[in-house]
Amino acid sequence: MFTIPTHWVGLIDINSNDATELVNVNVYTWGGTRIWTLSYDVFHDGYFGYIAGK
């Protein structure tokens, strides 16, 4: 099944903390500014992101 993305986020800031092995990602989305905290494990095999326009 093919779907067309209808939501986007804009990267504001990204910070990593080697002591806690956490990455804070600050993004702007339709709902406002959000901060997600991710573990290093998410980035272990690489990370892929993209921007799609309509």
All heavy atoms as atom14 arrays in JSON, in Angstrom:
{
  "sequence": "MFTIPTHWVGLIDINSNDATELVNVNVYTWGGTRIWTLSYDVFHDGYFGYIAGK",
  "atom14_mask": [
    [1, 1, 1, 1, 1, 1, 1, 1, 0, 0, 0, 0, 0, 0],
    [1, 1, 1, 1, 1, 1, 1, 1, 1, 1, 1, 0, 0, 0],
    [1, 1, 1, 1, 1, 1, 1, 0, 0, 0, 0, 0, 0, 0],
    [1, 1, 1, 1, 1, 1, 1, 1, 0, 0, 0, 0, 0, 0],
    [1, 1, 1, 1, 1, 1, 1, 0, 0, 0, 0, 0, 0, 0],
    [1, 1, 1, 1, 1, 1, 1, 0, 0, 0, 0, 0, 0, 0],
    [1, 1, 1, 1, 1, 1, 1, 1, 1, 1, 0, 0, 0, 0],
    [1, 1, 1, 1, 1, 1, 1, 1, 1, 1, 1, 1, 1, 1],
    [1, 1, 1, 1, 1, 1, 1, 0, 0, 0, 0, 0, 0, 0],
    [1, 1, 1, 1, 0, 0, 0, 0, 0, 0, 0, 0, 0, 0],
    [1, 1, 1, 1, 1, 1, 1, 1, 0, 0, 0, 0, 0, 0],
    [1, 1, 1, 1, 1, 1, 1, 1, 0, 0, 0, 0, 0, 0],
    [1, 1, 1, 1, 1, 1, 1, 1, 0, 0, 0, 0, 0, 0],
    [1, 1, 1, 1, 1, 1, 1, 1, 0, 0, 0, 0, 0, 0],
    [1, 1, 1, 1, 1, 1, 1, 1, 0, 0, 0, 0, 0, 0],
    [1, 1, 1, 1, 1, 1, 0, 0, 0, 0, 0, 0, 0, 0],
    [1, 1, 1, 1, 1, 1, 1, 1, 0, 0, 0, 0, 0, 0],
    [1, 1, 1, 1, 1, 1, 1, 1, 0, 0, 0, 0, 0, 0],
    [1, 1, 1, 1, 1, 0, 0, 0, 0, 0, 0, 0, 0, 0],
    [1, 1, 1, 1, 1, 1, 1, 0, 0, 0, 0, 0, 0, 0],
    [1, 1, 1, 1, 1, 1, 1, 1, 1, 0, 0, 0, 0, 0],
    [1, 1, 1, 1, 1, 1, 1, 1, 0, 0, 0, 0, 0, 0],
    [1, 1, 1, 1, 1, 1, 1, 0, 0, 0, 0, 0, 0, 0],
    [1, 1, 1, 1, 1, 1, 1, 1, 0, 0, 0, 0, 0, 0],
    [1, 1, 1, 1, 1, 1, 1, 0, 0, 0, 0, 0, 0, 0],
    [1, 1, 1, 1, 1, 1, 1, 1, 0, 0, 0, 0, 0, 0],
    [1, 1, 1, 1, 1, 1, 1, 0, 0, 0, 0, 0, 0, 0],
    [1, 1, 1, 1, 1, 1, 1, 1, 1, 1, 1, 1, 0, 0],
    [1, 1, 1, 1, 1, 1, 1, 0, 0, 0, 0, 0, 0, 0],
    [1, 1, 1, 1, 1, 1, 1, 1, 1, 1, 1, 1, 1, 1],
    [1, 1, 1, 1, 0, 0, 0, 0, 0, 0, 0, 0, 0, 0],
    [1, 1, 1, 1, 0, 0, 0, 0, 0, 0, 0, 0, 0, 0],
    [1, 1, 1, 1, 1, 1, 1, 0, 0, 0, 0, 0, 0, 0],
    [1, 1, 1, 1, 1, 1, 1, 1, 1, 1, 1, 0, 0, 0],
    [1, 1, 1, 1, 1, 1, 1, 1, 0, 0, 0, 0, 0, 0],
    [1, 1, 1, 1, 1, 1, 1, 1, 1, 1, 1, 1, 1, 1],
    [1, 1, 1, 1, 1, 1, 1, 0, 0, 0, 0, 0, 0, 0],
    [1, 1, 1, 1, 1, 1, 1, 1, 0, 0, 0, 0, 0, 0],
    [1, 1, 1, 1, 1, 1, 0, 0, 0, 0, 0, 0, 0, 0],
    [1, 1, 1, 1, 1, 1, 1, 1, 1, 1, 1, 1, 0, 0],
    [1, 1, 1, 1, 1, 1, 1, 1, 0, 0, 0, 0, 0, 0],
    [1, 1, 1, 1, 1, 1, 1, 0, 0, 0, 0, 0, 0, 0],
    [1, 1, 1, 1, 1, 1, 1, 1, 1, 1, 1, 0, 0, 0],
    [1, 1, 1, 1, 1, 1, 1, 1, 1, 1, 0, 0, 0, 0],
    [1, 1, 1, 1, 1, 1, 1, 1, 0, 0, 0, 0, 0, 0],
    [1, 1, 1, 1, 0, 0, 0, 0, 0, 0, 0, 0, 0, 0],
    [1, 1, 1, 1, 1, 1, 1, 1, 1, 1, 1, 1, 0, 0],
    [1, 1, 1, 1, 1, 1, 1, 1, 1, 1, 1, 0, 0, 0],
    [1, 1, 1, 1, 0, 0, 0, 0, 0, 0, 0, 0, 0, 0],
    [1, 1, 1, 1, 1, 1, 1, 1, 1, 1, 1, 1, 0, 0],
    [1, 1, 1, 1, 1, 1, 1, 1, 0, 0, 0, 0, 0, 0],
    [1, 1, 1, 1, 1, 0, 0, 0, 0, 0, 0, 0, 0, 0],
    [1, 1, 1, 1, 0, 0, 0, 0, 0, 0, 0, 0, 0, 0],
    [1, 1, 1, 1, 1, 1, 1, 1, 1, 0, 0, 0, 0, 0]
  ],
  "atom14_positions": [
    [[0.84, -1.17, 0.0], [0.0, 0.0, 0.0], [0.89, 1.25, 0.0], [1.82, 1.35, 0.78], [-0.92, -0.02, 1.22], [-1.77, 1.2, 1.35], [-2.85, 1.02, 2.78], [-4.11, 2.12, 2.28], [0.0, 0.0, 0.0], [0.0, 0.0, 0.0], [0.0, 0.0, 0.0], [0.0, 0.0, 0.0], [0.0, 0.0, 0.0], [0.0, 0.0, 0.0]],
    [[0.63, 2.17, -0.87], [1.42, 3.4, -0.99], [0.7, 4.53, -0.25], [-0.5, 4.72, -0.42], [1.6, 3.78, -2.45], [2.37, 5.04, -2.65], [3.74, 5.06, -2.46], [1.72, 6.21, -3.01], [4.46, 6.23, -2.64], [2.43, 7.38, -3.18], [3.8, 7.38, -3.0], [0.0, 0.0, 0.0], [0.0, 0.0, 0.0], [0.0, 0.0, 0.0]],
    [[1.42, 5.24, 0.58], [0.84, 6.39, 1.28], [1.67, 7.63, 1.01], [2.87, 7.54, 0.78], [0.75, 6.16, 2.79], [2.07, 5.97, 3.3], [-0.1, 4.95, 3.13], [0.0, 0.0, 0.0], [0.0, 0.0, 0.0], [0.0, 0.0, 0.0], [0.0, 0.0, 0.0], [0.0, 0.0, 0.0], [0.0, 0.0, 0.0], [0.0, 0.0, 0.0]],
    [[1.04, 8.77, 1.05], [1.72, 10.05, 0.86], [1.82, 10.72, 2.22], [0.81, 10.88, 2.91], [0.93, 10.95, -0.11], [0.84, 10.27, -1.48], [1.58, 12.33, -0.23], [-0.08, 10.96, -2.45], [0.0, 0.0, 0.0], [0.0, 0.0, 0.0], [0.0, 0.0, 0.0], [0.0, 0.0, 0.0], [0.0, 0.0, 0.0], [0.0, 0.0, 0.0]],
    [[3.04, 11.12, 2.65], [3.19, 11.78, 3.94], [2.4, 13.09, 3.97], [2.43, 13.87, 3.02], [4.68, 12.06, 4.05], [5.33, 11.27, 2.99], [4.3, 10.97, 1.95], [0.0, 0.0, 0.0], [0.0, 0.0, 0.0], [0.0, 0.0, 0.0], [0.0, 0.0, 0.0], [0.0, 0.0, 0.0], [0.0, 0.0, 0.0], [0.0, 0.0, 0.0]],
    [[1.66, 13.32, 5.04], [0.89, 14.54, 5.17], [1.28, 15.32, 6.42], [0.58, 16.22, 6.83], [-0.62, 14.23, 5.23], [-0.85, 13.36, 6.34], [-1.1, 13.6, 3.94], [0.0, 0.0, 0.0], [0.0, 0.0, 0.0], [0.0, 0.0, 0.0], [0.0, 0.0, 0.0], [0.0, 0.0, 0.0], [0.0, 0.0, 0.0], [0.0, 0.0, 0.0]],
    [[2.38, 14.95, 7.04], [2.85, 15.63, 8.23], [4.35, 15.87, 8.11], [5.05, 15.1, 7.5], [2.56, 14.79, 9.48], [2.92, 15.48, 10.75], [2.14, 16.46, 11.29], [3.97, 15.34, 11.56], [2.7, 16.9, 12.4], [3.82, 16.23, 12.58], [0.0, 0.0, 0.0], [0.0, 0.0, 0.0], [0.0, 0.0, 0.0], [0.0, 0.0, 0.0]],
    [[4.82, 16.93, 8.73], [6.24, 17.24, 8.66], [6.71, 17.77, 10.0], [5.91, 18.21, 10.82], [6.54, 18.25, 7.56], [5.75, 19.52, 7.72], [4.55, 19.81, 7.12], [6.07, 20.65, 8.53], [4.11, 21.05, 7.5], [5.02, 21.6, 8.38], [7.11, 20.98, 9.37], [5.01, 22.82, 9.04], [7.1, 22.21, 10.02], [6.07, 23.1, 9.85]],
    [[8.01, 17.7, 10.23], [8.66, 18.32, 11.38], [9.9, 19.02, 10.88], [10.51, 18.62, 9.89], [9.03, 17.3, 12.48], [7.8, 16.66, 13.07], [9.99, 16.27, 11.98], [0.0, 0.0, 0.0], [0.0, 0.0, 0.0], [0.0, 0.0, 0.0], [0.0, 0.0, 0.0], [0.0, 0.0, 0.0], [0.0, 0.0, 0.0], [0.0, 0.0, 0.0]],
    [[10.27, 20.1, 11.54], [11.5, 20.83, 11.22], [12.47, 20.73, 12.38], [12.09, 20.96, 13.54], [0.0, 0.0, 0.0], [0.0, 0.0, 0.0], [0.0, 0.0, 0.0], [0.0, 0.0, 0.0], [0.0, 0.0, 0.0], [0.0, 0.0, 0.0], [0.0, 0.0, 0.0], [0.0, 0.0, 0.0], [0.0, 0.0, 0.0], [0.0, 0.0, 0.0]],
    [[13.69, 20.34, 12.11], [14.7, 20.19, 13.16], [15.15, 21.57, 13.65], [15.61, 22.39, 12.86], [15.9, 19.4, 12.64], [17.03, 19.18, 13.63], [16.57, 18.33, 14.8], [18.22, 18.54, 12.93], [0.0, 0.0, 0.0], [0.0, 0.0, 0.0], [0.0, 0.0, 0.0], [0.0, 0.0, 0.0], [0.0, 0.0, 0.0], [0.0, 0.0, 0.0]],
    [[15.02, 21.83, 14.93], [15.47, 23.07, 15.55], [16.86, 22.88, 16.14], [17.75, 23.68, 15.92], [14.49, 23.53, 16.64], [13.13, 23.87, 16.03], [15.05, 24.74, 17.38], [12.05, 24.13, 17.05], [0.0, 0.0, 0.0], [0.0, 0.0, 0.0], [0.0, 0.0, 0.0], [0.0, 0.0, 0.0], [0.0, 0.0, 0.0], [0.0, 0.0, 0.0]],
    [[17.03, 21.78, 16.9], [18.3, 21.56, 17.59], [18.43, 20.08, 17.92], [17.43, 19.38, 18.09], [18.33, 22.38, 18.87], [19.7, 22.44, 19.52], [20.71, 22.31, 18.8], [19.76, 22.63, 20.75], [0.0, 0.0, 0.0], [0.0, 0.0, 0.0], [0.0, 0.0, 0.0], [0.0, 0.0, 0.0], [0.0, 0.0, 0.0], [0.0, 0.0, 0.0]],
    [[19.67, 19.61, 18.01], [19.94, 18.23, 18.43], [21.18, 18.25, 19.32], [22.17, 18.89, 18.99], [20.11, 17.28, 17.21], [20.24, 15.84, 17.67], [21.25, 17.71, 16.32], [20.12, 14.83, 16.55], [0.0, 0.0, 0.0], [0.0, 0.0, 0.0], [0.0, 0.0, 0.0], [0.0, 0.0, 0.0], [0.0, 0.0, 0.0], [0.0, 0.0, 0.0]],
    [[21.08, 17.59, 20.47], [22.17, 17.54, 21.44], [22.35, 16.11, 21.92], [21.37, 15.4, 22.14], [21.88, 18.42, 22.66], [21.83, 19.87, 22.31], [22.79, 20.4, 21.8], [20.71, 20.51, 22.56], [0.0, 0.0, 0.0], [0.0, 0.0, 0.0], [0.0, 0.0, 0.0], [0.0, 0.0, 0.0], [0.0, 0.0, 0.0], [0.0, 0.0, 0.0]],
    [[23.6, 15.72, 22.13], [23.87, 14.39, 22.66], [24.6, 14.52, 23.99], [25.33, 15.48, 24.23], [24.69, 13.55, 21.69], [25.96, 14.13, 21.5], [0.0, 0.0, 0.0], [0.0, 0.0, 0.0], [0.0, 0.0, 0.0], [0.0, 0.0, 0.0], [0.0, 0.0, 0.0], [0.0, 0.0, 0.0], [0.0, 0.0, 0.0], [0.0, 0.0, 0.0]],
    [[24.37, 13.54, 24.87], [25.01, 13.49, 26.17], [25.71, 12.14, 26.28], [25.05, 11.11, 26.43], [23.96, 13.67, 27.27], [24.56, 13.73, 28.64], [25.58, 13.12, 28.92], [23.91, 14.46, 29.53], [0.0, 0.0, 0.0], [0.0, 0.0, 0.0], [0.0, 0.0, 0.0], [0.0, 0.0, 0.0], [0.0, 0.0, 0.0], [0.0, 0.0, 0.0]],
    [[27.04, 12.16, 26.21], [27.8, 10.91, 26.24], [27.69, 10.2, 27.58], [27.74, 8.97, 27.64], [29.27, 11.17, 25.92], [29.49, 11.59, 24.48], [28.67, 11.2, 23.63], [30.47, 12.3, 24.21], [0.0, 0.0, 0.0], [0.0, 0.0, 0.0], [0.0, 0.0, 0.0], [0.0, 0.0, 0.0], [0.0, 0.0, 0.0], [0.0, 0.0, 0.0]],
    [[27.51, 10.94, 28.66], [27.43, 10.33, 30.0], [26.16, 9.49, 30.13], [26.19, 8.39, 30.69], [27.47, 11.4, 31.07], [0.0, 0.0, 0.0], [0.0, 0.0, 0.0], [0.0, 0.0, 0.0], [0.0, 0.0, 0.0], [0.0, 0.0, 0.0], [0.0, 0.0, 0.0], [0.0, 0.0, 0.0], [0.0, 0.0, 0.0], [0.0, 0.0, 0.0]],
    [[25.03, 9.99, 29.64], [23.77, 9.27, 29.76], [23.43, 8.46, 28.52], [22.47, 7.69, 28.53], [22.6, 10.25, 30.02], [22.5, 11.14, 28.91], [22.81, 11.01, 31.31], [0.0, 0.0, 0.0], [0.0, 0.0, 0.0], [0.0, 0.0, 0.0], [0.0, 0.0, 0.0], [0.0, 0.0, 0.0], [0.0, 0.0, 0.0], [0.0, 0.0, 0.0]],
    [[24.2, 8.66, 27.45], [23.96, 8.02, 26.15], [22.55, 8.31, 25.63], [21.85, 7.43, 25.14], [24.22, 6.51, 26.22], [25.67, 6.18, 26.49], [25.98, 4.71, 26.36], [25.05, 3.89, 26.26], [27.18, 4.38, 26.36], [0.0, 0.0, 0.0], [0.0, 0.0, 0.0], [0.0, 0.0, 0.0], [0.0, 0.0, 0.0], [0.0, 0.0, 0.0]],
    [[22.15, 9.59, 25.75], [20.86, 10.04, 25.26], [21.03, 11.18, 24.27], [21.99, 11.95, 24.36], [19.97, 10.5, 26.41], [19.56, 9.43, 27.41], [18.79, 10.07, 28.57], [18.72, 8.36, 26.75], [0.0, 0.0, 0.0], [0.0, 0.0, 0.0], [0.0, 0.0, 0.0], [0.0, 0.0, 0.0], [0.0, 0.0, 0.0], [0.0, 0.0, 0.0]],
    [[20.11, 11.28, 23.32], [20.11, 12.33, 22.32], [18.79, 13.09, 22.45], [17.72, 12.48, 22.43], [20.25, 11.76, 20.89], [20.18, 12.87, 19.86], [21.55, 10.98, 20.76], [0.0, 0.0, 0.0], [0.0, 0.0, 0.0], [0.0, 0.0, 0.0], [0.0, 0.0, 0.0], [0.0, 0.0, 0.0], [0.0, 0.0, 0.0], [0.0, 0.0, 0.0]],
    [[18.85, 14.41, 22.62], [17.65, 15.24, 22.67], [17.46, 15.89, 21.31], [18.36, 16.55, 20.79], [17.79, 16.33, 23.74], [17.79, 15.74, 25.12], [17.03, 14.84, 25.41], [18.65, 16.26, 25.97], [0.0, 0.0, 0.0], [0.0, 0.0, 0.0], [0.0, 0.0, 0.0], [0.0, 0.0, 0.0], [0.0, 0.0, 0.0], [0.0, 0.0, 0.0]],
    [[16.29, 15.69, 20.72], [15.96, 16.23, 19.42], [14.82, 17.23, 19.62], [13.74, 16.86, 20.09], [15.53, 15.12, 18.44], [15.18, 15.7, 17.09], [16.63, 14.08, 18.31], [0.0, 0.0, 0.0], [0.0, 0.0, 0.0], [0.0, 0.0, 0.0], [0.0, 0.0, 0.0], [0.0, 0.0, 0.0], [0.0, 0.0, 0.0], [0.0, 0.0, 0.0]],
    [[15.07, 18.49, 19.28], [14.08, 19.56, 19.41], [13.55, 19.87, 18.02], [14.31, 20.24, 17.13], [14.73, 20.79, 20.05], [13.76, 21.87, 20.38], [12.55, 21.74, 20.2], [14.29, 22.98, 20.86], [0.0, 0.0, 0.0], [0.0, 0.0, 0.0], [0.0, 0.0, 0.0], [0.0, 0.0, 0.0], [0.0, 0.0, 0.0], [0.0, 0.0, 0.0]],
    [[12.24, 19.7, 17.81], [11.65, 19.89, 16.5], [10.43, 20.8, 16.57], [9.8, 20.94, 17.61], [11.24, 18.55, 15.85], [12.42, 17.64, 15.65], [10.17, 17.86, 16.64], [0.0, 0.0, 0.0], [0.0, 0.0, 0.0], [0.0, 0.0, 0.0], [0.0, 0.0, 0.0], [0.0, 0.0, 0.0], [0.0, 0.0, 0.0], [0.0, 0.0, 0.0]],
    [[10.13, 21.42, 15.44], [8.89, 22.18, 15.29], [7.95, 21.36, 14.43], [8.32, 20.84, 13.39], [9.14, 23.53, 14.63], [7.85, 24.3, 14.43], [7.29, 24.99, 15.49], [7.18, 24.27, 13.22], [6.09, 25.66, 15.32], [5.99, 24.93, 13.05], [5.44, 25.63, 14.1], [4.26, 26.28, 13.94], [0.0, 0.0, 0.0], [0.0, 0.0, 0.0]],
    [[6.71, 21.23, 14.87], [5.7, 20.49, 14.14], [4.41, 21.29, 14.15], [4.33, 22.33, 14.8], [5.5, 19.08, 14.76], [4.52, 18.38, 14.01], [5.1, 19.15, 16.2], [0.0, 0.0, 0.0], [0.0, 0.0, 0.0], [0.0, 0.0, 0.0], [0.0, 0.0, 0.0], [0.0, 0.0, 0.0], [0.0, 0.0, 0.0], [0.0, 0.0, 0.0]],
    [[3.4, 20.83, 13.47], [2.13, 21.55, 13.4], [1.57, 21.82, 14.78], [0.91, 22.81, 15.02], [1.12, 20.78, 12.58], [1.48, 20.63, 11.15], [2.38, 21.39, 10.45], [0.97, 19.69, 10.23], [2.46, 20.96, 9.16], [1.59, 19.91, 9.0], [0.05, 18.67, 10.34], [1.32, 19.16, 7.88], [-0.22, 17.92, 9.22], [0.41, 18.16, 8.01]],
    [[1.83, 20.93, 15.71], [1.31, 21.08, 17.06], [2.15, 21.97, 17.95], [1.83, 22.19, 19.1], [0.0, 0.0, 0.0], [0.0, 0.0, 0.0], [0.0, 0.0, 0.0], [0.0, 0.0, 0.0], [0.0, 0.0, 0.0], [0.0, 0.0, 0.0], [0.0, 0.0, 0.0], [0.0, 0.0, 0.0], [0.0, 0.0, 0.0], [0.0, 0.0, 0.0]],
    [[3.27, 22.48, 17.45], [4.17, 23.33, 18.24], [5.55, 22.71, 18.34], [5.91, 21.83, 17.59], [0.0, 0.0, 0.0], [0.0, 0.0, 0.0], [0.0, 0.0, 0.0], [0.0, 0.0, 0.0], [0.0, 0.0, 0.0], [0.0, 0.0, 0.0], [0.0, 0.0, 0.0], [0.0, 0.0, 0.0], [0.0, 0.0, 0.0], [0.0, 0.0, 0.0]],
    [[6.31, 23.18, 19.32], [7.67, 22.68, 19.53], [7.63, 21.44, 20.42], [6.92, 21.42, 21.42], [8.53, 23.77, 20.18], [8.55, 24.91, 19.34], [9.96, 23.3, 20.37], [0.0, 0.0, 0.0], [0.0, 0.0, 0.0], [0.0, 0.0, 0.0], [0.0, 0.0, 0.0], [0.0, 0.0, 0.0], [0.0, 0.0, 0.0], [0.0, 0.0, 0.0]],
    [[8.37, 20.43, 20.05], [8.45, 19.18, 20.81], [9.9, 18.81, 21.01], [10.75, 19.04, 20.15], [7.77, 18.03, 20.07], [6.32, 18.27, 19.73], [5.45, 17.98, 20.94], [4.06, 18.0, 20.55], [3.21, 18.94, 20.94], [3.62, 19.92, 21.7], [1.95, 18.89, 20.57], [0.0, 0.0, 0.0], [0.0, 0.0, 0.0], [0.0, 0.0, 0.0]],
    [[10.19, 18.18, 22.16], [11.52, 17.64, 22.43], [11.38, 16.14, 22.66], [10.6, 15.71, 23.5], [12.17, 18.31, 23.65], [12.35, 19.8, 23.4], [13.51, 17.65, 23.97], [12.86, 20.57, 24.6], [0.0, 0.0, 0.0], [0.0, 0.0, 0.0], [0.0, 0.0, 0.0], [0.0, 0.0, 0.0], [0.0, 0.0, 0.0], [0.0, 0.0, 0.0]],
    [[12.1, 15.36, 21.87], [12.12, 13.91, 22.03], [13.49, 13.5, 22.54], [14.52, 13.99, 22.07], [11.85, 13.2, 20.71], [10.43, 13.29, 20.27], [9.33, 12.94, 20.97], [9.97, 13.77, 19.01], [8.2, 13.17, 20.22], [8.57, 13.68, 19.01], [10.59, 14.27, 17.87], [7.79, 14.06, 17.94], [9.82, 14.65, 16.81], [8.44, 14.54, 16.84]],
    [[13.51, 12.6, 23.49], [14.75, 12.05, 24.01], [14.87, 10.62, 23.51], [13.99, 9.79, 23.72], [14.76, 12.08, 25.55], [14.61, 13.44, 25.98], [16.08, 11.54, 26.09], [0.0, 0.0, 0.0], [0.0, 0.0, 0.0], [0.0, 0.0, 0.0], [0.0, 0.0, 0.0], [0.0, 0.0, 0.0], [0.0, 0.0, 0.0], [0.0, 0.0, 0.0]],
    [[15.97, 10.37, 22.81], [16.22, 9.06, 22.2], [17.49, 8.46, 22.77], [18.42, 9.19, 23.13], [16.37, 9.21, 20.68], [15.26, 9.98, 19.97], [15.7, 10.33, 18.56], [13.98, 9.18, 19.96], [0.0, 0.0, 0.0], [0.0, 0.0, 0.0], [0.0, 0.0, 0.0], [0.0, 0.0, 0.0], [0.0, 0.0, 0.0], [0.0, 0.0, 0.0]],
    [[17.58, 7.15, 22.79], [18.81, 6.51, 23.24], [19.8, 6.41, 22.08], [19.41, 6.49, 20.91], [18.53, 5.12, 23.8], [18.28, 4.21, 22.77], [0.0, 0.0, 0.0], [0.0, 0.0, 0.0], [0.0, 0.0, 0.0], [0.0, 0.0, 0.0], [0.0, 0.0, 0.0], [0.0, 0.0, 0.0], [0.0, 0.0, 0.0], [0.0, 0.0, 0.0]],
    [[21.06, 6.24, 22.41], [22.08, 6.06, 21.37], [21.76, 4.86, 20.48], [22.16, 4.82, 19.33], [23.44, 5.85, 22.01], [24.22, 7.1, 22.34], [23.62, 8.35, 22.4], [25.59, 7.03, 22.6], [24.33, 9.48, 22.71], [26.31, 8.18, 22.92], [25.68, 9.39, 22.97], [26.39, 10.51, 23.27], [0.0, 0.0, 0.0], [0.0, 0.0, 0.0]],
    [[21.06, 3.87, 21.03], [20.75, 2.66, 20.26], [20.01, 2.97, 18.97], [20.17, 2.27, 17.97], [19.92, 1.69, 21.1], [20.7, 1.14, 22.27], [21.94, 1.13, 22.22], [20.06, 0.71, 23.25], [0.0, 0.0, 0.0], [0.0, 0.0, 0.0], [0.0, 0.0, 0.0], [0.0, 0.0, 0.0], [0.0, 0.0, 0.0], [0.0, 0.0, 0.0]],
    [[19.19, 4.01, 18.95], [18.44, 4.39, 17.76], [19.4, 4.76, 16.62], [19.13, 4.51, 15.45], [17.51, 5.58, 18.06], [16.84, 6.11, 16.82], [16.47, 5.18, 19.1], [0.0, 0.0, 0.0], [0.0, 0.0, 0.0], [0.0, 0.0, 0.0], [0.0, 0.0, 0.0], [0.0, 0.0, 0.0], [0.0, 0.0, 0.0], [0.0, 0.0, 0.0]],
    [[20.55, 5.32, 16.97], [21.5, 5.79, 15.98], [22.63, 4.78, 15.71], [23.51, 5.04, 14.91], [22.13, 7.12, 16.45], [21.12, 8.21, 16.6], [20.51, 8.46, 17.82], [20.76, 8.99, 15.52], [19.58, 9.46, 17.97], [19.82, 10.01, 15.65], [19.23, 10.23, 16.88], [0.0, 0.0, 0.0], [0.0, 0.0, 0.0], [0.0, 0.0, 0.0]],
    [[22.59, 3.62, 16.37], [23.66, 2.63, 16.27], [23.94, 2.19, 14.83], [25.08, 2.15, 14.4], [23.34, 1.41, 17.13], [24.38, 0.35, 17.09], [25.61, 0.51, 17.7], [24.41, -0.86, 16.5], [26.33, -0.55, 17.49], [25.63, -1.42, 16.77], [0.0, 0.0, 0.0], [0.0, 0.0, 0.0], [0.0, 0.0, 0.0], [0.0, 0.0, 0.0]],
    [[22.91, 1.85, 14.1], [23.07, 1.38, 12.72], [22.92, 2.49, 11.69], [22.86, 2.24, 10.5], [22.06, 0.27, 12.41], [22.35, -0.99, 13.2], [23.53, -1.24, 13.5], [21.4, -1.72, 13.53], [0.0, 0.0, 0.0], [0.0, 0.0, 0.0], [0.0, 0.0, 0.0], [0.0, 0.0, 0.0], [0.0, 0.0, 0.0], [0.0, 0.0, 0.0]],
    [[22.84, 3.72, 12.14], [22.65, 4.85, 11.24], [21.26, 5.42, 11.42], [20.38, 4.8, 12.0], [0.0, 0.0, 0.0], [0.0, 0.0, 0.0], [0.0, 0.0, 0.0], [0.0, 0.0, 0.0], [0.0, 0.0, 0.0], [0.0, 0.0, 0.0], [0.0, 0.0, 0.0], [0.0, 0.0, 0.0], [0.0, 0.0, 0.0], [0.0, 0.0, 0.0]],
    [[21.08, 6.6, 10.93], [19.78, 7.26, 11.05], [19.46, 7.9, 9.73], [20.3, 8.54, 9.12], [19.82, 8.32, 12.16], [18.49, 8.97, 12.38], [17.5, 8.32, 13.11], [18.2, 10.21, 11.85], [16.26, 8.9, 13.31], [16.97, 10.8, 12.05], [16.01, 10.15, 12.78], [14.79, 10.72, 12.97], [0.0, 0.0, 0.0], [0.0, 0.0, 0.0]],
    [[18.24, 7.72, 9.29], [17.83, 8.26, 7.99], [16.63, 9.17, 8.21], [15.67, 8.8, 8.87], [17.45, 7.13, 7.03], [16.88, 7.62, 5.74], [17.73, 8.15, 4.77], [15.53, 7.59, 5.5], [17.22, 8.61, 3.57], [15.01, 8.05, 4.3], [15.86, 8.57, 3.35], [0.0, 0.0, 0.0], [0.0, 0.0, 0.0], [0.0, 0.0, 0.0]],
    [[16.7, 10.37, 7.7], [15.58, 11.28, 7.76], [15.43, 11.93, 6.4], [16.37, 11.96, 5.6], [0.0, 0.0, 0.0], [0.0, 0.0, 0.0], [0.0, 0.0, 0.0], [0.0, 0.0, 0.0], [0.0, 0.0, 0.0], [0.0, 0.0, 0.0], [0.0, 0.0, 0.0], [0.0, 0.0, 0.0], [0.0, 0.0, 0.0], [0.0, 0.0, 0.0]],
    [[14.27, 12.44, 6.1], [14.07, 13.08, 4.81], [13.01, 14.18, 4.91], [12.26, 14.23, 5.88], [13.65, 12.05, 3.75], [12.28, 11.46, 3.97], [11.15, 12.03, 3.38], [12.11, 10.34, 4.76], [9.9, 11.48, 3.59], [10.86, 9.79, 4.97], [9.77, 10.38, 4.38], [8.52, 9.84, 4.58], [0.0, 0.0, 0.0], [0.0, 0.0, 0.0]],
    [[12.99, 15.0, 3.93], [11.98, 16.03, 3.82], [11.17, 15.74, 2.56], [11.73, 15.53, 1.5], [12.61, 17.43, 3.72], [13.4, 17.74, 4.98], [11.54, 18.49, 3.47], [14.21, 19.01, 4.92], [0.0, 0.0, 0.0], [0.0, 0.0, 0.0], [0.0, 0.0, 0.0], [0.0, 0.0, 0.0], [0.0, 0.0, 0.0], [0.0, 0.0, 0.0]],
    [[9.86, 15.69, 2.71], [8.99, 15.46, 1.56], [8.08, 16.66, 1.38], [7.64, 17.26, 2.35], [8.14, 14.21, 1.79], [0.0, 0.0, 0.0], [0.0, 0.0, 0.0], [0.0, 0.0, 0.0], [0.0, 0.0, 0.0], [0.0, 0.0, 0.0], [0.0, 0.0, 0.0], [0.0, 0.0, 0.0], [0.0, 0.0, 0.0], [0.0, 0.0, 0.0]],
    [[7.87, 17.07, 0.16], [7.0, 18.21, -0.11], [5.82, 17.79, -0.98], [5.86, 16.79, -1.67], [0.0, 0.0, 0.0], [0.0, 0.0, 0.0], [0.0, 0.0, 0.0], [0.0, 0.0, 0.0], [0.0, 0.0, 0.0], [0.0, 0.0, 0.0], [0.0, 0.0, 0.0], [0.0, 0.0, 0.0], [0.0, 0.0, 0.0], [0.0, 0.0, 0.0]],
    [[4.78, 18.58, -0.9], [3.59, 18.27, -1.68], [3.16, 19.51, -2.43], [3.22, 20.6, -1.97], [2.47, 17.81, -0.76], [1.2, 17.44, -1.5], [0.19, 16.9, -0.53], [-1.09, 16.55, -1.26], [-2.09, 16.03, -0.36], [0.0, 0.0, 0.0], [0.0, 0.0, 0.0], [0.0, 0.0, 0.0], [0.0, 0.0, 0.0], [0.0, 0.0, 0.0]]
  ]
}
